[in-house]
Amino acid sequence: MSTDVLTETEKAIGNAEFQPLKCTIHRQLEKSLDEQFSRERQHPCYIAKLPSHTISMNIGVVVAGGTSGNHRHYYESLIYIIKGKGYSVVEGNKVEWESGDIIYAPPWSWHQHFNPDPDNEARYVAYTNAPLLQNVGGIAKREEVG
Protein backbone atom coordinates (compact mmCIF):
# COMPACT_ATOMS: atom_id res chain seq x y z
CA MET A 1 0.00 0.00 0.00
CA SER A 2 1.42 3.39 -0.88
CA THR A 3 2.32 5.73 1.96
CA ASP A 4 -0.31 8.29 0.89
CA VAL A 5 -3.11 5.71 0.77
CA LEU A 6 -1.94 4.15 4.06
CA THR A 7 -1.87 7.55 5.77
CA GLU A 8 -5.32 8.46 4.48
CA THR A 9 -6.68 5.03 5.43
CA GLU A 10 -5.31 5.24 8.97
CA LYS A 11 -6.80 8.74 9.33
CA ALA A 12 -10.13 7.41 8.08
CA ILE A 13 -10.72 4.86 10.80
CA GLY A 14 -13.17 6.49 13.20
CA ASN A 15 -13.03 9.84 11.39
CA ALA A 16 -16.42 10.91 10.02
CA GLU A 17 -14.86 13.83 8.10
CA PHE A 18 -12.77 11.58 5.84
CA GLN A 19 -13.76 11.65 2.17
CA PRO A 20 -12.73 8.20 0.89
CA LEU A 21 -11.36 7.52 -2.54
CA LYS A 22 -13.63 5.60 -4.88
CA CYS A 23 -11.56 2.51 -4.10
CA THR A 24 -9.06 1.83 -1.34
CA ILE A 25 -7.04 -1.34 -0.98
CA HIS A 26 -5.04 -3.00 1.78
CA ARG A 27 -2.58 -5.14 -0.15
CA GLN A 28 -1.14 -8.40 1.17
CA LEU A 29 -3.13 -8.35 4.40
CA GLU A 30 -1.40 -11.41 5.82
CA LYS A 31 1.97 -9.63 5.63
CA SER A 32 0.86 -7.05 8.21
CA LEU A 33 0.37 -8.77 11.56
CA ASP A 34 -1.36 -6.49 14.06
CA GLU A 35 0.75 -7.05 17.20
CA GLN A 36 -1.57 -5.36 19.71
CA PHE A 37 -4.75 -6.99 18.40
CA SER A 38 -2.97 -10.37 18.30
CA ARG A 39 -1.92 -10.01 21.95
CA GLU A 40 -5.50 -9.13 22.95
CA ARG A 41 -6.94 -12.04 20.94
CA GLN A 42 -4.16 -14.40 22.12
CA HIS A 43 -3.53 -15.60 18.56
CA PRO A 44 -2.20 -14.02 15.33
CA CYS A 45 -4.58 -11.50 13.71
CA TYR A 46 -4.36 -9.36 10.60
CA ILE A 47 -6.76 -6.38 10.45
CA ALA A 48 -7.84 -4.90 7.13
CA LYS A 49 -7.17 -1.19 7.66
CA LEU A 50 -9.70 0.36 5.35
CA PRO A 51 -11.92 3.44 5.76
CA SER A 52 -15.24 1.63 6.24
CA HIS A 53 -17.57 3.32 8.71
CA THR A 54 -19.83 0.30 9.19
CA ILE A 55 -17.98 -3.04 8.79
CA SER A 56 -14.55 -4.49 9.55
CA MET A 57 -12.67 -7.57 8.50
CA ASN A 58 -9.72 -9.45 9.91
CA ILE A 59 -7.97 -12.75 9.42
CA GLY A 60 -7.25 -14.86 12.48
CA VAL A 61 -4.93 -17.83 12.82
CA VAL A 62 -5.51 -20.42 15.51
CA VAL A 63 -2.15 -22.16 15.71
CA ALA A 64 -1.85 -25.96 15.66
CA GLY A 65 -3.17 -27.26 18.98
CA GLY A 66 -4.02 -23.71 20.10
CA THR A 67 -6.94 -21.53 21.08
CA SER A 68 -8.06 -17.95 20.83
CA GLY A 69 -8.80 -15.99 23.97
CA ASN A 70 -12.26 -16.24 25.49
CA HIS A 71 -13.91 -12.89 24.84
CA ARG A 72 -17.12 -11.00 24.10
CA HIS A 73 -18.01 -7.70 22.48
CA TYR A 74 -21.04 -5.54 21.74
CA TYR A 75 -20.68 -6.00 18.01
CA GLU A 76 -21.77 -8.96 15.88
CA SER A 77 -19.25 -11.31 14.25
CA LEU A 78 -19.52 -13.52 11.20
CA ILE A 79 -16.59 -15.95 11.21
CA TYR A 80 -15.82 -17.79 7.96
CA ILE A 81 -13.44 -20.74 8.28
CA ILE A 82 -10.99 -20.68 5.38
CA LYS A 83 -8.65 -23.45 6.55
CA GLY A 84 -8.66 -26.20 9.15
CA LYS A 85 -11.02 -28.00 11.44
CA GLY A 86 -11.90 -27.33 15.07
CA TYR A 87 -14.63 -25.99 17.29
CA SER A 88 -15.84 -22.88 19.06
CA VAL A 89 -17.63 -22.49 22.35
CA VAL A 90 -20.25 -19.73 22.11
CA GLU A 91 -22.09 -19.00 25.38
CA GLY A 92 -21.28 -22.51 26.61
CA ASN A 93 -22.42 -24.25 23.40
CA LYS A 94 -19.79 -26.22 21.48
CA VAL A 95 -20.00 -25.77 17.71
CA GLU A 96 -17.72 -27.91 15.53
CA TRP A 97 -16.50 -26.34 12.28
CA GLU A 98 -14.33 -26.99 9.25
CA SER A 99 -13.16 -25.15 6.16
CA GLY A 100 -16.15 -23.62 4.34
CA ASP A 101 -18.32 -23.17 7.47
CA ILE A 102 -19.44 -19.84 8.93
CA ILE A 103 -20.17 -19.12 12.59
CA TYR A 104 -22.31 -16.31 14.00
CA ALA A 105 -21.24 -14.87 17.36
CA PRO A 106 -24.11 -12.72 18.68
CA PRO A 107 -23.46 -9.42 20.45
CA TRP A 108 -22.05 -9.73 23.99
CA SER A 109 -21.76 -13.54 23.77
CA TRP A 110 -18.68 -15.18 25.27
CA HIS A 111 -16.85 -17.13 22.58
CA GLN A 112 -13.55 -18.91 22.07
CA HIS A 113 -12.07 -20.87 19.16
CA PHE A 114 -10.15 -24.15 19.49
CA ASN A 115 -7.88 -25.96 17.06
CA PRO A 116 -7.24 -29.48 18.40
CA ASP A 117 -5.14 -30.46 15.35
CA PRO A 118 -1.54 -30.74 16.64
CA ASP A 119 -0.05 -30.40 13.14
CA ASN A 120 -2.05 -27.80 11.20
CA GLU A 121 -3.20 -24.25 11.85
CA ALA A 122 -6.76 -23.05 11.34
CA ARG A 123 -7.55 -19.75 9.62
CA TYR A 124 -10.70 -17.69 9.56
CA VAL A 125 -11.98 -14.39 8.24
CA ALA A 126 -14.06 -12.41 10.74
CA TYR A 127 -16.46 -9.69 9.66
CA THR A 128 -17.91 -7.38 12.31
CA ASN A 129 -20.02 -4.26 12.63
CA ALA A 130 -17.60 -2.75 15.19
CA PRO A 131 -16.95 0.42 13.12
CA LEU A 132 -20.68 1.12 13.01
CA LEU A 133 -20.88 1.04 16.81
CA GLN A 134 -17.67 3.08 17.14
CA ASN A 135 -19.04 5.75 14.81
CA VAL A 136 -22.38 6.13 16.59
CA GLY A 137 -20.92 6.96 19.95
CA GLY A 138 -17.99 4.70 20.76
CA ILE A 139 -20.12 1.80 21.97
CA ALA A 140 -18.02 -1.08 20.55
CA LYS A 141 -17.07 -2.42 24.00
CA ARG A 142 -15.06 -5.64 24.31
CA GLU A 143 -13.84 -7.86 27.20
CA GLU A 144 -11.29 -10.66 27.53
CA VAL A 145 -11.27 -13.35 30.22
CA GLY A 146 -8.16 -13.21 32.37
Secondary structure, 3 states (H helix, E strand, C coil): CCHHHHHHHHHHCCCCCCCCCCCCCCCCHHHCCCHHHHHHHCCCEEECCCCCCCCEEEEEEECCCCECCCEEECCCEEEEEEECEEEEEECCEEEEEECCCEEEECCCCCEEEECCCCCCCEEEEEEECHHHHHHCCCCCCEEECC
